[in-house]
Structures are given as structure tokens and as C-alpha cells.
Amino acid sequence: MTSLPLIEAAAGRLQGHARVTPLLEAPLLNEAAGRRVLVKAECLQLTGSFKFRGAWSALTALDPAARARGVIAFSSGNHAQGVALAAQRLGVPAVIVMPRDAPAPKIDATRAYGAEVILYDRAGGESREAIGARIVSERGMALVRPYDDAQVIAGQGTTGLEIAAQAAAAGVEAADVLVCCGGGGLSAGIALALAGRAPGMRLRTAEPLGFDDTARSLAAGTRLTNAALTGSVCDAIVTPQPGEITFPILSRLAGPGLAVSDEEALRAMALAFRHLKVVLEPGGAVALAAALYRGTELRAGPVIAVASGGNVEAALFADCLRRHA
């Protein structure tokens, strides 16, 4: 299981390879929320999301002989790009299995980082696991899971180490820390890091309405599934259910989960661009949306929102700004 020492070790391997992303604040955003809102801008991380942290952590933790045979990953886009870039920088082959309906810029970027992309029909029920199992068998590649992997969680947890230090520098010792949540790798990693470094912080997951499996699972005390696999503009964090490894961590350390509508995520994207001058994708904006529109469900005082990704299609982003100018 992932632990604080494992996260600290991942931070050592990431040093000089990943960006230390800023904790941003804007007076007019604070005014809109009615409290201090500090935004951890992981949209400025390499590949445009936090996923590079976990990918680099996992690949550099592999036995050199296993790493040399290459890696395979399943992803709709952000994990794909993180693994592809980490593999490229380490000089190893990478195969990424992506749904055919993933956003085109994410597919194109994954190929641009040098990975072999294999597309599958998610809506038609084609199994990415079956495709991956065949490739693992044929090529001997190591599978890098998007969230249910101790080293991936450790890499994502380095975000929490940075939040703890940056929040203290900003004079914030107690706050709800809102994290965009799919399978829970980022949330679980940050929760572990904060428990060790900033015990006054409480992690809260943020998800799209209708795909809030983690919030419902936390309330029920057991892992629940979503009724649908697609149907939200927040594609980056739409997963069937919380992870087997991540959920016990969140059950122990996280507060109640939060959920926001697609429209609220889009409004948060526009406000982030207007006040912070950063570009967010819908799935990367749900934590900020929760900070802005779920204030009555949060503790009093400052709130920290992790802006987890910024890989958005240009047409969608332009439409978002036009509608919410």
C-alpha cells in the first residue's frame, strides 16, 4: 500500500523531472466564492495534467529489465499522455489503449509523445482489458494502471506534499482540499500526503453529477458503480467505480464527497480563465466548481481546489468562454 515514505521517495525521483505547480489566488475569485480560494494549478504540469507525476513514479520504480520491455496503459487521454511522455524520456516503448471517442487532441498528443495508440470501441462494449492482456502476453510489457497502483498513487501524492508546503506559506493551516476524482489515485495520494504533512487539511472528492460513484460509495461505506460509462462533458474523470486500492484510503481519510453539474464545471472553467489566466478542461474544473457552488457543504474558512488538468478541445473551450463571458 502507498504510504507517506513511498510518496516522499516518489518526490525524490520526480525532482528535476516534473514541475512544482503554483498555488494561485485571485481577489475576484475569492469574492465570487465568498471565501479564500487557493487553486493548485496542475493544469500547468507537464502534459497538461497531474498524470505525469504518477506515470514517472511508476516507470522509474520498475525493475530496469521490465522497463526496457516497455509499458502499456489504458486511458481516455491524460494518463495516456503522462505515460507516453515518461516512456519517451526514459527511452522505452509505450502502447496506449484509448477509446475511439476520446477527445481528438488527447489522442493526437499521445501519438506525438511517441506512443503507439490502439483505439477501441468503448460505447460498443469492446474490452480494453482484453486488448491489453493480449499485448502483455505477446510483448511482455508492464501494465501501468491509471489509479490502482501503489507507485502511481505515490506519484500523484507528491501534489499533496506541495500543497502542504504552499498552503503553510500562504498562511493556511486548516482547509477543505477539493480534488477532481475519477478512480481516486490523485485524491488518495493527496489524502495520504496531507495526513502526514498537514493534518489540519481535510480532503474532499469532487465529481460530475451522475458519475459521483466515489461520493455515493463514501456515504454507503462500500464501492458502488455508475449506471453509465459515458455522458458527461467531464470525460477525464468518468470511471465505473472507485479503485480497489484507492477507496480504502479515501474511506479512512476523506470527508463526504461533492458533486457538481456539467454546467457548473463549464462556468468554473470560464472563471478560472478570467481571474487566474489558466485553461482548464471540464474534468479538471470540478473541484473549483465545488469550491464556488457547494460552499454550504464546506467548512468555514479557506478552501483549496486542485485544478487537475487543462487538456480541452479548442472548440469546447471557446464555446464555454462565449457562453459564460
C-alpha positions as CSV (number, residue, x, y, z in Angstrom):
1,M,0.0,0.0,0.0
2,T,1.0,3.6,-0.6
3,S,2.4,5.4,2.4
4,L,4.0,8.8,3.2
5,P,7.5,7.3,2.8
6,L,6.6,6.0,-0.6
7,I,5.3,9.4,-1.6
8,E,8.4,11.1,-0.4
9,A,10.5,8.6,-2.4
10,A,8.5,9.4,-5.5
11,A,9.0,13.1,-4.9
12,G,12.8,12.4,-4.9
13,R,12.6,10.6,-8.2
14,L,10.3,13.4,-9.7
15,Q,12.7,16.2,-8.6
16,G,14.0,17.9,-11.7
17,H,11.6,16.0,-14.0
18,A,8.1,17.3,-13.0
19,R,7.1,20.9,-12.4
20,V,6.3,22.3,-9.0
21,T,3.0,23.8,-9.9
22,P,1.8,27.1,-8.3
23,L,-0.9,27.6,-5.7
24,L,-2.9,30.5,-7.3
25,E,-5.3,33.0,-5.7
26,A,-7.3,35.9,-7.2
27,P,-9.2,38.6,-5.3
28,L,-12.2,38.5,-7.6
29,L,-12.4,34.7,-7.5
30,N,-12.4,34.9,-3.7
31,E,-15.2,37.5,-3.9
32,A,-17.2,35.1,-6.1
33,A,-16.8,32.3,-3.7
34,G,-17.2,34.4,-0.5
35,R,-14.0,33.0,0.9
36,R,-10.3,32.5,0.1
37,V,-10.0,30.0,-2.8
38,L,-6.5,28.7,-3.5
39,V,-6.1,26.8,-6.7
40,K,-3.4,24.2,-7.2
41,A,-2.7,24.6,-10.9
42,E,-1.9,21.0,-12.1
43,C,-3.2,22.1,-15.5
44,L,0.3,23.6,-15.8
45,Q,2.0,20.3,-15.2
46,L,3.9,18.5,-18.0
47,T,1.3,17.0,-20.5
48,G,-1.3,19.4,-19.1
49,S,-2.3,17.3,-16.1
50,F,-1.2,15.7,-12.8
51,K,-0.9,12.3,-14.5
52,F,2.8,12.8,-15.4
53,R,3.6,12.5,-11.7
54,G,2.2,9.1,-11.3
55,A,3.5,7.8,-14.6
56,W,7.1,8.9,-13.9
57,S,6.8,7.4,-10.4
58,A,5.6,4.1,-11.7
59,L,8.0,3.8,-14.6
60,T,11.1,4.7,-12.6
61,A,10.1,2.2,-9.9
62,L,10.1,-0.7,-12.4
63,D,12.9,-3.2,-12.5
64,P,15.2,-1.9,-15.3
65,A,14.8,-5.2,-17.3
66,A,11.0,-4.9,-17.1
67,R,11.1,-1.2,-18.0
68,A,13.2,-2.0,-21.1
69,R,10.5,-4.3,-22.4
70,G,8.1,-1.3,-22.4
71,V,4.8,-0.3,-20.8
72,I,1.1,-0.4,-21.7
73,A,-1.7,1.8,-20.3
74,F,-5.4,2.3,-20.7
75,S,-6.7,5.8,-20.8
76,S,-9.1,8.3,-22.3
77,G,-6.3,10.9,-22.5
78,N,-4.5,12.3,-19.5
79,H,-3.0,9.1,-18.2
80,A,-2.2,8.2,-21.8
81,Q,-0.1,11.4,-22.2
82,G,1.6,11.1,-18.9
83,V,2.8,7.5,-19.6
84,A,3.7,8.4,-23.2
85,L,5.9,11.3,-22.1
86,A,7.5,9.4,-19.2
87,A,8.3,6.5,-21.5
88,Q,9.7,8.8,-24.2
89,R,12.0,10.5,-21.7
90,L,13.2,7.1,-20.3
91,G,13.7,5.7,-23.8
92,V,11.2,2.8,-23.5
93,P,8.4,1.7,-25.8
94,A,4.8,2.6,-24.8
95,V,1.4,1.3,-26.0
96,I,-1.7,3.2,-25.0
97,V,-5.2,1.7,-25.4
98,M,-7.6,4.6,-25.8
99,P,-11.4,4.8,-26.5
100,R,-12.2,5.8,-30.1
101,D,-14.5,8.5,-28.7
102,A,-11.7,10.2,-26.6
103,P,-11.1,13.8,-27.4
104,A,-9.0,14.1,-30.6
105,P,-6.4,16.4,-29.1
106,K,-5.6,13.8,-26.4
107,I,-5.2,11.1,-28.9
108,D,-3.0,13.3,-31.1
109,A,-0.9,14.4,-28.2
110,T,-0.3,10.8,-27.0
111,R,0.9,9.9,-30.5
112,A,3.1,13.0,-30.6
113,Y,4.9,11.8,-27.4
114,G,5.9,8.7,-29.4
115,A,3.4,6.1,-28.1
116,E,1.7,3.5,-30.2
117,V,-2.0,4.2,-29.8
118,I,-4.6,1.4,-30.2
119,L,-8.2,2.6,-30.3
120,Y,-11.2,0.5,-29.1
121,D,-15.0,0.9,-29.2
122,R,-15.9,1.8,-25.6
123,A,-19.5,2.6,-26.5
124,G,-19.9,-0.7,-28.4
125,G,-18.6,-2.7,-25.4
126,E,-15.2,-3.7,-26.7
127,S,-12.9,-4.6,-23.8
128,R,-9.7,-2.6,-23.3
129,E,-8.7,-5.2,-20.7
130,A,-8.8,-8.0,-23.3
131,I,-6.7,-5.9,-25.8
132,G,-4.2,-5.1,-23.0
133,A,-4.0,-8.7,-21.9
134,R,-3.2,-9.8,-25.4
135,I,-0.4,-7.2,-25.7
136,V,1.1,-8.0,-22.3
137,S,1.2,-11.7,-23.3
138,E,2.6,-11.1,-26.7
139,R,5.2,-8.4,-25.9
140,G,5.9,-8.8,-22.2
141,M,5.1,-5.2,-21.4
142,A,4.3,-3.9,-17.9
143,L,0.8,-2.6,-17.3
144,V,0.7,0.9,-15.7
145,R,-2.7,1.3,-14.2
146,P,-4.3,4.8,-14.1
147,Y,-5.0,4.8,-10.3
148,D,-5.0,1.3,-8.7
149,D,-1.2,1.1,-8.5
150,A,0.8,2.0,-5.3
151,Q,3.5,3.8,-7.2
152,V,1.1,5.8,-9.4
153,I,-0.8,6.9,-6.2
154,A,2.6,7.8,-4.6
155,G,3.4,10.0,-7.6
156,Q,0.1,11.7,-7.5
157,G,0.6,12.2,-3.8
158,T,3.5,14.5,-4.4
159,T,0.9,17.1,-5.3
160,G,-0.2,16.9,-1.7
161,L,3.3,17.5,-0.4
162,E,3.5,20.7,-2.4
163,I,0.0,21.8,-1.3
164,A,1.0,21.3,2.4
165,A,4.1,23.5,1.9
166,Q,2.5,26.1,-0.3
167,A,-0.6,26.5,1.9
168,A,1.6,27.0,5.0
169,A,3.5,29.7,3.2
170,A,0.1,31.3,2.3
171,G,-0.9,31.2,6.0
172,V,-3.4,28.4,5.6
173,E,-3.2,25.6,8.1
174,A,-6.8,24.3,8.0
175,A,-9.0,23.9,4.9
176,D,-11.1,21.6,2.9
177,V,-8.9,20.4,-0.1
178,L,-11.1,19.6,-3.0
179,V,-9.8,17.2,-5.6
180,C,-11.3,16.2,-9.0
181,C,-11.9,12.4,-8.7
182,G,-12.2,9.6,-11.2
183,G,-10.7,6.4,-9.9
184,G,-9.2,8.2,-6.9
185,G,-5.5,8.0,-7.5
186,L,-4.9,11.7,-7.1
187,S,-7.4,12.0,-4.2
188,A,-5.9,9.1,-2.3
189,G,-2.3,10.2,-2.8
190,I,-3.1,13.8,-1.7
191,A,-5.1,12.5,1.3
192,L,-2.1,10.4,2.5
193,A,0.3,13.3,2.0
194,L,-1.9,15.8,3.9
195,A,-2.4,13.3,6.7
196,G,1.3,13.2,7.2
197,R,2.2,16.8,6.5
198,A,-0.9,19.0,7.1
199,P,-3.3,17.3,9.4
200,G,-5.5,20.4,9.6
201,M,-6.4,19.8,6.0
202,R,-9.4,17.6,5.0
203,L,-9.6,16.0,1.6
204,R,-13.0,16.2,-0.3
205,T,-13.5,14.5,-3.6
206,A,-15.4,16.3,-6.4
207,E,-17.1,14.6,-9.3
208,P,-19.7,15.2,-12.0
209,L,-23.4,14.6,-11.1
210,G,-24.5,11.2,-12.3
211,F,-20.9,10.0,-12.2
212,D,-20.4,10.6,-8.5
213,D,-19.6,6.9,-7.6
214,T,-16.9,7.9,-5.1
215,A,-19.3,10.3,-3.2
216,R,-22.0,7.7,-3.1
217,S,-19.5,4.9,-2.1
218,L,-18.1,7.0,0.7
219,A,-21.7,7.6,2.0
220,A,-22.5,3.9,1.7
221,G,-19.2,2.5,3.1
222,T,-18.8,0.2,0.1
223,R,-17.8,0.6,-3.5
224,L,-20.7,1.4,-5.8
225,T,-20.8,1.7,-9.6
226,N,-22.1,4.3,-12.0
227,A,-25.1,3.4,-14.2
228,A,-23.4,4.8,-17.3
229,L,-19.8,4.8,-18.7
230,T,-20.2,8.0,-20.8
231,G,-22.5,11.0,-20.9
232,S,-20.6,13.8,-19.1
233,V,-18.5,16.6,-20.6
234,C,-16.1,15.8,-17.7
235,D,-14.7,12.8,-19.6
236,A,-11.3,12.8,-17.9
237,I,-12.8,11.7,-14.6
238,V,-15.6,9.4,-15.7
239,T,-14.8,5.9,-14.3
240,P,-17.1,2.9,-13.5
241,Q,-16.3,2.8,-9.7
242,P,-13.7,3.8,-7.1
243,G,-10.5,1.8,-7.2
244,E,-9.8,-1.2,-5.1
245,I,-6.7,0.3,-3.6
246,T,-7.8,4.0,-3.6
247,F,-11.2,3.5,-1.9
248,P,-10.0,2.2,1.5
249,I,-7.6,5.2,1.7
250,L,-10.4,7.6,1.0
251,S,-12.8,5.8,3.3
252,R,-10.3,6.4,6.1
253,L,-9.1,9.9,5.3
254,A,-11.6,11.8,3.2
255,G,-14.7,13.8,4.1
256,P,-18.0,13.5,2.3
257,G,-17.8,13.7,-1.5
258,L,-19.1,16.5,-3.5
259,A,-20.8,16.6,-7.0
260,V,-21.4,19.4,-9.5
261,S,-23.2,19.7,-12.8
262,D,-21.5,19.8,-16.1
263,E,-22.8,23.4,-16.5
264,E,-21.2,24.4,-13.2
265,A,-17.9,22.8,-14.3
266,L,-18.0,24.9,-17.5
267,R,-18.8,28.1,-15.5
268,A,-15.8,27.3,-13.3
269,M,-13.6,26.9,-16.4
270,A,-14.6,30.4,-17.6
271,L,-13.9,32.0,-14.1
272,A,-10.5,30.3,-13.9
273,F,-9.6,31.7,-17.3
274,R,-10.9,35.2,-16.4
275,H,-9.4,35.5,-12.9
276,L,-6.4,33.1,-12.9
277,K,-5.5,33.1,-16.6
278,V,-5.3,29.3,-16.7
279,V,-7.0,26.9,-19.1
280,L,-8.9,24.0,-17.6
281,E,-10.8,21.0,-19.1
282,P,-14.2,20.2,-17.7
283,G,-13.0,17.3,-15.6
284,G,-10.2,19.4,-14.3
285,A,-12.5,22.1,-13.2
286,V,-15.0,20.2,-11.0
287,A,-13.0,20.9,-7.8
288,L,-13.1,24.6,-8.4
289,A,-16.8,24.3,-9.3
290,A,-17.4,22.7,-5.9
291,A,-15.5,25.5,-4.2
292,L,-17.6,28.1,-5.9
293,Y,-21.1,26.4,-5.9
294,R,-21.1,24.0,-2.9
295,G,-19.9,26.4,-0.3
296,T,-22.7,25.4,2.2
297,E,-21.3,21.9,2.2
298,L,-17.7,23.1,3.1
299,R,-16.1,24.0,6.4
300,A,-15.9,27.8,7.1
301,G,-12.6,29.4,6.1
302,P,-10.3,29.0,3.1
303,V,-10.7,26.2,0.6
304,I,-8.1,24.7,-1.7
305,A,-9.1,23.3,-5.1
306,V,-6.9,21.2,-7.3
307,A,-7.2,22.1,-11.0
308,S,-6.2,18.7,-12.2
309,G,-6.0,19.2,-16.0
310,G,-6.2,21.6,-18.9
311,N,-6.4,19.3,-22.0
312,V,-9.6,20.7,-23.5
313,E,-10.6,20.9,-27.2
314,A,-10.4,24.4,-28.6
315,A,-14.0,24.5,-29.8
316,L,-15.4,23.4,-26.5
317,F,-13.2,25.9,-24.6
318,A,-14.2,28.8,-27.0
319,D,-17.9,27.9,-26.6
320,C,-17.5,27.8,-22.8
321,L,-16.0,31.3,-22.8
322,R,-18.6,32.6,-25.2
323,R,-21.5,31.3,-23.1
324,H,-20.1,32.3,-19.7
325,A,-18.3,35.6,-20.5
